[in-house]
Amino acid sequence: MIELWRDLTGIYGYQALEVRYFVNEIFADALEDMVSIGLFLLIDRRFESLADRIARYFEENHKVAGGYSLRQDEIMLVIKK
């Protein structure tokens, strides 16, 4: 991200860029729903073959009362031009 920020600053100038930080929290009642969300976040369809491993990961690491919770930090680089 830092290299991209530096490169874009050289192209558009410092005033045209903005960095935004936020925390994204996702909750799903069912493991199947959380796996679908996880596959969506991974973007690459090749991960679909690993759905069982992804389900096990959510079961072991993200199970909470009433479902499954995933929290991730996000950094967004915005070009205002």
Distance bins in CASP14 RR format, pairs under 12 A and 6 or more apart:
PFRMAT RR
TARGET T0000
AUTHOR 0000-0000-0000
RMODE 2
METHOD distances of the structure
MODEL  1
1 7 0 0 0 0 0 1 0 0 0 0 0
1 8 0 0 0 0 0 1 0 0 0 0 0
1 17 0 0 0 0 0 1 0 0 0 0 0
1 19 0 0 0 0 1 0 0 0 0 0 0
1 20 0 0 0 0 0 1 0 0 0 0 0
1 21 0 0 0 0 0 1 0 0 0 0 0
1 73 0 0 0 0 0 1 0 0 0 0 0
1 74 0 0 0 0 0 1 0 0 0 0 0
1 75 1 0 1 0 0 0 0 0 0 0 0
1 76 0 0 0 0 1 0 0 0 0 0 0
1 77 1 0 0 1 0 0 0 0 0 0 0
2 8 0 0 0 0 0 1 0 0 0 0 0
2 9 0 0 0 0 0 1 0 0 0 0 0
2 19 0 0 0 0 1 0 0 0 0 0 0
2 75 0 0 0 0 1 0 0 0 0 0 0
2 77 0 0 0 0 1 0 0 0 0 0 0
3 9 0 0 0 0 0 1 0 0 0 0 0
3 10 0 0 0 0 0 1 0 0 0 0 0
3 77 0 0 0 0 0 1 0 0 0 0 0
4 10 0 0 0 0 0 1 0 0 0 0 0
4 11 0 0 0 0 0 1 0 0 0 0 0
4 12 0 0 0 0 0 1 0 0 0 0 0
4 17 0 0 0 0 1 0 0 0 0 0 0
4 19 0 0 0 0 0 1 0 0 0 0 0
4 75 0 0 0 0 0 1 0 0 0 0 0
4 76 0 0 0 0 0 1 0 0 0 0 0
4 77 1 0 0 1 0 0 0 0 0 0 0
4 79 0 0 0 0 0 1 0 0 0 0 0
5 11 0 0 0 0 0 1 0 0 0 0 0
5 12 0 0 0 0 0 1 0 0 0 0 0
5 13 0 0 0 0 0 1 0 0 0 0 0
5 14 0 0 0 0 1 0 0 0 0 0 0
5 16 0 0 0 0 0 1 0 0 0 0 0
5 17 1 0 0 1 0 0 0 0 0 0 0
5 18 0 0 0 0 0 1 0 0 0 0 0
5 19 1 0 0 1 0 0 0 0 0 0 0
5 75 0 0 0 0 1 0 0 0 0 0 0
5 76 0 0 0 0 0 1 0 0 0 0 0
5 77 1 0 1 0 0 0 0 0 0 0 0
5 78 0 0 0 0 0 1 0 0 0 0 0
5 79 0 0 0 0 0 1 0 0 0 0 0
6 12 0 0 0 0 0 1 0 0 0 0 0
6 13 0 0 0 0 0 1 0 0 0 0 0
6 14 0 0 0 0 0 1 0 0 0 0 0
6 17 0 0 0 0 1 0 0 0 0 0 0
6 19 0 0 0 0 0 1 0 0 0 0 0
6 77 0 0 0 0 0 1 0 0 0 0 0
7 13 0 0 0 0 0 1 0 0 0 0 0
7 17 0 0 0 0 0 1 0 0 0 0 0
7 77 0 0 0 0 0 1 0 0 0 0 0
7 79 0 0 0 0 0 1 0 0 0 0 0
8 14 0 0 0 0 1 0 0 0 0 0 0
8 15 0 0 0 0 0 1 0 0 0 0 0
8 16 1 0 0 1 0 0 0 0 0 0 0
8 17 1 0 1 0 0 0 0 0 0 0 0
8 18 0 0 0 0 0 1 0 0 0 0 0
8 19 0 0 0 0 0 1 0 0 0 0 0
8 77 1 0 0 1 0 0 0 0 0 0 0
8 78 0 0 0 0 0 1 0 0 0 0 0
8 79 1 0 0 1 0 0 0 0 0 0 0
8 80 0 0 0 0 0 1 0 0 0 0 0
8 81 0 0 0 0 1 0 0 0 0 0 0
9 15 0 0 0 0 1 0 0 0 0 0 0
9 16 0 0 0 0 1 0 0 0 0 0 0
9 17 1 0 1 0 0 0 0 0 0 0 0
9 18 0 0 0 0 0 1 0 0 0 0 0
9 19 0 0 0 0 0 1 0 0 0 0 0
9 77 0 0 0 0 0 1 0 0 0 0 0
9 79 0 0 0 0 0 1 0 0 0 0 0
10 16 0 0 0 0 1 0 0 0 0 0 0
10 17 0 0 0 0 1 0 0 0 0 0 0
10 79 0 0 0 0 0 1 0 0 0 0 0
11 17 0 0 0 0 1 0 0 0 0 0 0
11 79 0 0 0 0 1 0 0 0 0 0 0
11 81 0 0 0 0 1 0 0 0 0 0 0
12 18 0 0 0 0 0 1 0 0 0 0 0
12 77 0 0 0 0 0 1 0 0 0 0 0
12 78 0 0 0 0 0 1 0 0 0 0 0
12 79 1 0 1 0 0 0 0 0 0 0 0
12 80 0 0 0 0 1 0 0 0 0 0 0
12 81 1 0 1 0 0 0 0 0 0 0 0
13 79 0 0 0 0 1 0 0 0 0 0 0
13 80 0 0 0 0 0 1 0 0 0 0 0
13 81 0 0 0 0 1 0 0 0 0 0 0
14 79 0 0 0 0 0 1 0 0 0 0 0
14 80 0 0 0 0 0 1 0 0 0 0 0
14 81 0 0 0 0 0 1 0 0 0 0 0
15 79 0 0 0 0 0 1 0 0 0 0 0
15 80 1 0 0 1 0 0 0 0 0 0 0
15 81 0 0 0 0 1 0 0 0 0 0 0
16 77 0 0 0 0 0 1 0 0 0 0 0
16 78 0 0 0 0 1 0 0 0 0 0 0
16 79 1 0 1 0 0 0 0 0 0 0 0
16 80 1 0 1 0 0 0 0 0 0 0 0
16 81 1 0 1 0 0 0 0 0 0 0 0
17 76 0 0 0 0 0 1 0 0 0 0 0
17 77 1 0 0 1 0 0 0 0 0 0 0
17 78 1 0 0 1 0 0 0 0 0 0 0
17 79 1 0 0 1 0 0 0 0 0 0 0
17 80 1 0 0 1 0 0 0 0 0 0 0
17 81 0 0 0 0 1 0 0 0 0 0 0
18 75 0 0 0 0 0 1 0 0 0 0 0
18 76 0 0 0 0 1 0 0 0 0 0 0
18 77 1 0 0 1 0 0 0 0 0 0 0
18 78 1 0 1 0 0 0 0 0 0 0 0
18 79 0 0 0 0 1 0 0 0 0 0 0
18 80 1 0 0 1 0 0 0 0 0 0 0
18 81 0 0 0 0 0 1 0 0 0 0 0
19 74 0 0 0 0 0 1 0 0 0 0 0
19 75 1 0 0 1 0 0 0 0 0 0 0
19 76 1 0 0 1 0 0 0 0 0 0 0
19 77 1 0 1 0 0 0 0 0 0 0 0
19 78 1 0 0 1 0 0 0 0 0 0 0
19 79 0 0 0 0 0 1 0 0 0 0 0
19 80 0 0 0 0 0 1 0 0 0 0 0
20 73 0 0 0 0 0 1 0 0 0 0 0
20 74 0 0 0 0 1 0 0 0 0 0 0
20 75 1 0 0 1 0 0 0 0 0 0 0
20 76 1 0 1 0 0 0 0 0 0 0 0
20 77 0 0 0 0 1 0 0 0 0 0 0
20 78 1 0 0 1 0 0 0 0 0 0 0
20 79 0 0 0 0 0 1 0 0 0 0 0
20 80 0 0 0 0 0 1 0 0 0 0 0
21 72 0 0 0 0 0 1 0 0 0 0 0
21 73 1 0 0 1 0 0 0 0 0 0 0
21 74 1 0 0 1 0 0 0 0 0 0 0
21 75 1 0 1 0 0 0 0 0 0 0 0
21 76 1 0 0 1 0 0 0 0 0 0 0
21 77 0 0 0 0 0 1 0 0 0 0 0
21 78 0 0 0 0 0 1 0 0 0 0 0
22 71 0 0 0 0 0 1 0 0 0 0 0
22 72 0 0 0 0 1 0 0 0 0 0 0
22 73 1 0 0 1 0 0 0 0 0 0 0
22 74 1 0 1 0 0 0 0 0 0 0 0
22 75 0 0 0 0 1 0 0 0 0 0 0
22 76 1 0 0 1 0 0 0 0 0 0 0
22 78 0 0 0 0 0 1 0 0 0 0 0
23 70 0 0 0 0 0 1 0 0 0 0 0
23 71 1 0 0 1 0 0 0 0 0 0 0
23 72 1 0 0 1 0 0 0 0 0 0 0
23 73 1 0 1 0 0 0 0 0 0 0 0
23 74 1 0 0 1 0 0 0 0 0 0 0
23 75 0 0 0 0 0 1 0 0 0 0 0
24 37 0 0 0 0 0 1 0 0 0 0 0
24 41 0 0 0 0 1 0 0 0 0 0 0
24 69 0 0 0 0 0 1 0 0 0 0 0
24 70 0 0 0 0 1 0 0 0 0 0 0
24 71 1 0 0 1 0 0 0 0 0 0 0
24 72 1 0 1 0 0 0 0 0 0 0 0
24 73 1 0 0 1 0 0 0 0 0 0 0
24 74 1 0 1 0 0 0 0 0 0 0 0
24 75 0 0 0 0 0 1 0 0 0 0 0
24 76 0 0 0 0 0 1 0 0 0 0 0
25 37 0 0 0 0 0 1 0 0 0 0 0
25 62 0 0 0 0 0 1 0 0 0 0 0
25 64 0 0 0 0 0 1 0 0 0 0 0
25 68 0 0 0 0 0 1 0 0 0 0 0
25 69 1 0 0 1 0 0 0 0 0 0 0
25 70 1 0 0 1 0 0 0 0 0 0 0
25 71 1 0 1 0 0 0 0 0 0 0 0
25 72 0 0 0 0 1 0 0 0 0 0 0
25 73 0 0 0 0 0 1 0 0 0 0 0
25 74 0 0 0 0 0 1 0 0 0 0 0
26 33 0 0 0 0 1 0 0 0 0 0 0
26 34 1 0 0 1 0 0 0 0 0 0 0
26 35 0 0 0 0 0 1 0 0 0 0 0
26 36 0 0 0 0 0 1 0 0 0 0 0
26 37 1 0 1 0 0 0 0 0 0 0 0
26 38 0 0 0 0 1 0 0 0 0 0 0
26 40 0 0 0 0 0 1 0 0 0 0 0
26 41 0 0 0 0 1 0 0 0 0 0 0
26 58 0 0 0 0 0 1 0 0 0 0 0
26 62 0 0 0 0 1 0 0 0 0 0 0
26 64 0 0 0 0 0 1 0 0 0 0 0
26 67 0 0 0 0 0 1 0 0 0 0 0
26 68 0 0 0 0 1 0 0 0 0 0 0
26 69 1 0 0 1 0 0 0 0 0 0 0
26 70 1 0 1 0 0 0 0 0 0 0 0
26 71 1 0 0 1 0 0 0 0 0 0 0
26 72 1 0 0 1 0 0 0 0 0 0 0
26 74 0 0 0 0 0 1 0 0 0 0 0
27 33 0 0 0 0 1 0 0 0 0 0 0
27 34 0 0 0 0 1 0 0 0 0 0 0
27 37 0 0 0 0 1 0 0 0 0 0 0
27 58 0 0 0 0 0 1 0 0 0 0 0
27 62 0 0 0 0 1 0 0 0 0 0 0
27 63 0 0 0 0 0 1 0 0 0 0 0
27 64 1 0 0 1 0 0 0 0 0 0 0
27 65 0 0 0 0 0 1 0 0 0 0 0
27 66 0 0 0 0 1 0 0 0 0 0 0
27 67 1 0 0 1 0 0 0 0 0 0 0
27 68 1 0 0 1 0 0 0 0 0 0 0
27 69 1 0 1 0 0 0 0 0 0 0 0
27 70 1 0 0 1 0 0 0 0 0 0 0
27 71 0 0 0 0 1 0 0 0 0 0 0
28 34 1 0 1 0 0 0 0 0 0 0 0
28 35 0 0 0 0 1 0 0 0 0 0 0
28 36 0 0 0 0 1 0 0 0 0 0 0
28 37 1 0 0 1 0 0 0 0 0 0 0
28 38 0 0 0 0 1 0 0 0 0 0 0
28 40 0 0 0 0 0 1 0 0 0 0 0
28 55 0 0 0 0 0 1 0 0 0 0 0
28 58 0 0 0 0 1 0 0 0 0 0 0
28 62 0 0 0 0 1 0 0 0 0 0 0
28 63 0 0 0 0 0 1 0 0 0 0 0
28 64 0 0 0 0 0 1 0 0 0 0 0
28 66 0 0 0 0 1 0 0 0 0 0 0
28 67 1 0 0 1 0 0 0 0 0 0 0
28 68 1 0 1 0 0 0 0 0 0 0 0
28 69 0 0 0 0 1 0 0 0 0 0 0
28 70 0 0 0 0 1 0 0 0 0 0 0
29 37 0 0 0 0 0 1 0 0 0 0 0
29 63 0 0 0 0 0 1 0 0 0 0 0
29 64 0 0 0 0 0 1 0 0 0 0 0
29 65 0 0 0 0 0 1 0 0 0 0 0
29 66 1 0 0 1 0 0 0 0 0 0 0
29 67 1 0 1 0 0 0 0 0 0 0 0
29 68 1 0 0 1 0 0 0 0 0 0 0
29 69 0 0 0 0 0 1 0 0 0 0 0
30 36 0 0 0 0 1 0 0 0 0 0 0
30 37 0 0 0 0 0 1 0 0 0 0 0
30 55 0 0 0 0 0 1 0 0 0 0 0
30 58 0 0 0 0 0 1 0 0 0 0 0
30 59 0 0 0 0 0 1 0 0 0 0 0
30 63 0 0 0 0 0 1 0 0 0 0 0
30 66 0 0 0 0 1 0 0 0 0 0 0
30 67 1 0 0 1 0 0 0 0 0 0 0
30 68 1 0 0 1 0 0 0 0 0 0 0
31 37 0 0 0 0 0 1 0 0 0 0 0
31 38 0 0 0 0 0 1 0 0 0 0 0
31 51 0 0 0 0 0 1 0 0 0 0 0
31 52 0 0 0 0 0 1 0 0 0 0 0
31 54 0 0 0 0 1 0 0 0 0 0 0
31 55 1 0 1 0 0 0 0 0 0 0 0
31 56 0 0 0 0 1 0 0 0 0 0 0
31 57 0 0 0 0 0 1 0 0 0 0 0
31 58 1 0 0 1 0 0 0 0 0 0 0
31 59 1 0 0 1 0 0 0 0 0 0 0
31 60 0 0 0 0 0 1 0 0 0 0 0
31 62 0 0 0 0 1 0 0 0 0 0 0
31 63 0 0 0 0 1 0 0 0 0 0 0
31 64 0 0 0 0 0 1 0 0 0 0 0
31 66 0 0 0 0 0 1 0 0 0 0 0
31 67 1 0 0 1 0 0 0 0 0 0 0
31 68 1 0 0 1 0 0 0 0 0 0 0
31 70 0 0 0 0 0 1 0 0 0 0 0
32 38 0 0 0 0 0 1 0 0 0 0 0
32 39 0 0 0 0 0 1 0 0 0 0 0
32 51 0 0 0 0 1 0 0 0 0 0 0
32 52 0 0 0 0 0 1 0 0 0 0 0
32 54 0 0 0 0 0 1 0 0 0 0 0
32 55 1 0 0 1 0 0 0 0 0 0 0
32 58 0 0 0 0 0 1 0 0 0 0 0
32 59 0 0 0 0 0 1 0 0 0 0 0
32 67 0 0 0 0 0 1 0 0 0 0 0
32 68 0 0 0 0 0 1 0 0 0 0 0
33 39 0 0 0 0 0 1 0 0 0 0 0
33 40 0 0 0 0 0 1 0 0 0 0 0
33 55 0 0 0 0 0 1 0 0 0 0 0
33 58 0 0 0 0 0 1 0 0 0 0 0
33 67 0 0 0 0 1 0 0 0 0 0 0
33 68 1 0 0 1 0 0 0 0 0 0 0
33 69 0 0 0 0 0 1 0 0 0 0 0
33 70 0 0 0 0 0 1 0 0 0 0 0
34 40 0 0 0 0 0 1 0 0 0 0 0
34 41 0 0 0 0 0 1 0 0 0 0 0
34 51 0 0 0 0 0 1 0 0 0 0 0
34 54 0 0 0 0 1 0 0 0 0 0 0
34 55 0 0 0 0 1 0 0 0 0 0 0
34 56 0 0 0 0 0 1 0 0 0 0 0
34 57 0 0 0 0 1 0 0 0 0 0 0
34 58 1 0 1 0 0 0 0 0 0 0 0
34 59 0 0 0 0 1 0 0 0 0 0 0
34 61 0 0 0 0 0 1 0 0 0 0 0
34 62 1 0 0 1 0 0 0 0 0 0 0
34 63 0 0 0 0 1 0 0 0 0 0 0
34 64 0 0 0 0 0 1 0 0 0 0 0
34 66 0 0 0 0 0 1 0 0 0 0 0
34 67 1 0 0 1 0 0 0 0 0 0 0
34 68 1 0 1 0 0 0 0 0 0 0 0
34 69 0 0 0 0 1 0 0 0 0 0 0
34 70 1 0 0 1 0 0 0 0 0 0 0
35 41 0 0 0 0 0 1 0 0 0 0 0
35 42 0 0 0 0 0 1 0 0 0 0 0
35 47 0 0 0 0 0 1 0 0 0 0 0
35 48 0 0 0 0 1 0 0 0 0 0 0
35 50 0 0 0 0 1 0 0 0 0 0 0
35 51 1 0 1 0 0 0 0 0 0 0 0
35 52 0 0 0 0 1 0 0 0 0 0 0
35 53 0 0 0 0 1 0 0 0 0 0 0
35 54 1 0 1 0 0 0 0 0 0 0 0
35 55 1 0 1 0 0 0 0 0 0 0 0
35 56 0 0 0 0 1 0 0 0 0 0 0
35 57 0 0 0 0 1 0 0 0 0 0 0
35 58 1 0 0 1 0 0 0 0 0 0 0
35 59 0 0 0 0 1 0 0 0 0 0 0
35 62 0 0 0 0 0 1 0 0 0 0 0
35 68 0 0 0 0 1 0 0 0 0 0 0
35 70 0 0 0 0 0 1 0 0 0 0 0
36 42 0 0 0 0 0 1 0 0 0 0 0
36 47 0 0 0 0 0 1 0 0 0 0 0
36 48 0 0 0 0 0 1 0 0 0 0 0
36 51 0 0 0 0 1 0 0 0 0 0 0
36 54 0 0 0 0 1 0 0 0 0 0 0
36 55 0 0 0 0 0 1 0 0 0 0 0
36 58 0 0 0 0 0 1 0 0 0 0 0
36 68 0 0 0 0 0 1 0 0 0 0 0
37 51 0 0 0 0 0 1 0 0 0 0 0
37 54 0 0 0 0 0 1 0 0 0 0 0
37 55 0 0 0 0 0 1 0 0 0 0 0
37 58 0 0 0 0 1 0 0 0 0 0 0
37 62 0 0 0 0 0 1 0 0 0 0 0
37 68 0 0 0 0 1 0 0 0 0 0 0
37 69 0 0 0 0 0 1 0 0 0 0 0
37 70 1 0 0 1 0 0 0 0 0 0 0
37 72 0 0 0 0 0 1 0 0 0 0 0
38 44 0 0 0 0 0 1 0 0 0 0 0
38 47 0 0 0 0 1 0 0 0 0 0 0
38 48 0 0 0 0 0 1 0 0 0 0 0
38 50 0 0 0 0 0 1 0 0 0 0 0
38 51 0 0 0 0 1 0 0 0 0 0 0
38 53 0 0 0 0 0 1 0 0 0 0 0
38 54 1 0 0 1 0 0 0 0 0 0 0
38 55 0 0 0 0 1 0 0 0 0 0 0
38 57 0 0 0 0 1 0 0 0 0 0 0
38 58 1 0 0 1 0 0 0 0 0 0 0
38 62 0 0 0 0 0 1 0 0 0 0 0
38 68 0 0 0 0 0 1 0 0 0 0 0
38 70 1 0 0 1 0 0 0 0 0 0 0
38 72 0 0 0 0 0 1 0 0 0 0 0
39 45 0 0 0 0 1 0 0 0 0 0 0
39 46 0 0 0 0 0 1 0 0 0 0 0
39 47 1 0 1 0 0 0 0 0 0 0 0
39 48 1 0 0 1 0 0 0 0 0 0 0
39 49 0 0 0 0 0 1 0 0 0 0 0
39 50 0 0 0 0 1 0 0 0 0 0 0
39 51 1 0 0 1 0 0 0 0 0 0 0
39 52 0 0 0 0 0 1 0 0 0 0 0
39 53 0 0 0 0 0 1 0 0 0 0 0
39 54 1 0 0 1 0 0 0 0 0 0 0
39 55 0 0 0 0 0 1 0 0 0 0 0
39 57 0 0 0 0 0 1 0 0 0 0 0
39 58 0 0 0 0 0 1 0 0 0 0 0
40 47 0 0 0 0 1 0 0 0 0 0 0
40 48 0 0 0 0 0 1 0 0 0 0 0
40 54 0 0 0 0 0 1 0 0 0 0 0
40 70 0 0 0 0 0 1 0 0 0 0 0
41 47 0 0 0 0 1 0 0 0 0 0 0
41 54 0 0 0 0 0 1 0 0 0 0 0
41 58 0 0 0 0 0 1 0 0 0 0 0
41 70 0 0 0 0 1 0 0 0 0 0 0
41 72 0 0 0 0 1 0 0 0 0 0 0
41 74 0 0 0 0 0 1 0 0 0 0 0
42 48 0 0 0 0 1 0 0 0 0 0 0
42 49 0 0 0 0 0 1 0 0 0 0 0
42 50 0 0 0 0 1 0 0 0 0 0 0
42 51 0 0 0 0 0 1 0 0 0 0 0
42 53 0 0 0 0 0 1 0 0 0 0 0
42 54 0 0 0 0 1 0 0 0 0 0 0
42 57 0 0 0 0 0 1 0 0 0 0 0
44 50 0 0 0 0 0 1 0 0 0 0 0
45 51 0 0 0 0 0 1 0 0 0 0 0
47 53 0 0 0 0 1 0 0 0 0 0 0
47 54 1 0 0 1 0 0 0 0 0 0 0
47 55 0 0 0 0 0 1 0 0 0 0 0
47 57 0 0 0 0 0 1 0 0 0 0 0
48 54 0 0 0 0 1 0 0 0 0 0 0
48 55 0 0 0 0 0 1 0 0 0 0 0
50 56 0 0 0 0 1 0 0 0 0 0 0
50 57 0 0 0 0 1 0 0 0 0 0 0
51 57 0 0 0 0 0 1 0 0 0 0 0
51 58 0 0 0 0 0 1 0 0 0 0 0
52 58 0 0 0 0 0 1 0 0 0 0 0
52 59 0 0 0 0 0 1 0 0 0 0 0
53 59 0 0 0 0 0 1 0 0 0 0 0
53 60 0 0 0 0 0 1 0 0 0 0 0
54 60 0 0 0 0 0 1 0 0 0 0 0
54 61 0 0 0 0 0 1 0 0 0 0 0
54 62 0 0 0 0 0 1 0 0 0 0 0
54 68 0 0 0 0 0 1 0 0 0 0 0
54 70 0 0 0 0 0 1 0 0 0 0 0
55 61 0 0 0 0 0 1 0 0 0 0 0
55 62 0 0 0 0 0 1 0 0 0 0 0
55 63 0 0 0 0 0 1 0 0 0 0 0
55 68 0 0 0 0 1 0 0 0 0 0 0
56 62 0 0 0 0 0 1 0 0 0 0 0
56 63 0 0 0 0 0 1 0 0 0 0 0
57 63 0 0 0 0 0 1 0 0 0 0 0
57 68 0 0 0 0 0 1 0 0 0 0 0
57 70 0 0 0 0 0 1 0 0 0 0 0
58 64 0 0 0 0 0 1 0 0 0 0 0
58 67 0 0 0 0 1 0 0 0 0 0 0
58 68 1 0 1 0 0 0 0 0 0 0 0
58 69 0 0 0 0 1 0 0 0 0 0 0
58 70 1 0 0 1 0 0 0 0 0 0 0
59 67 0 0 0 0 0 1 0 0 0 0 0
59 68 0 0 0 0 1 0 0 0 0 0 0
60 68 0 0 0 0 0 1 0 0 0 0 0
61 68 0 0 0 0 1 0 0 0 0 0 0
61 69 0 0 0 0 0 1 0 0 0 0 0
61 70 0 0 0 0 1 0 0 0 0 0 0
61 71 0 0 0 0 0 1 0 0 0 0 0
62 68 1 0 1 0 0 0 0 0 0 0 0
62 69 1 0 1 0 0 0 0 0 0 0 0
62 70 1 0 1 0 0 0 0 0 0 0 0
62 71 0 0 0 0 1 0 0 0 0 0 0
62 72 0 0 0 0 0 1 0 0 0 0 0
63 69 0 0 0 0 1 0 0 0 0 0 0
63 70 0 0 0 0 0 1 0 0 0 0 0
64 70 0 0 0 0 1 0 0 0 0 0 0
64 71 0 0 0 0 0 1 0 0 0 0 0
END
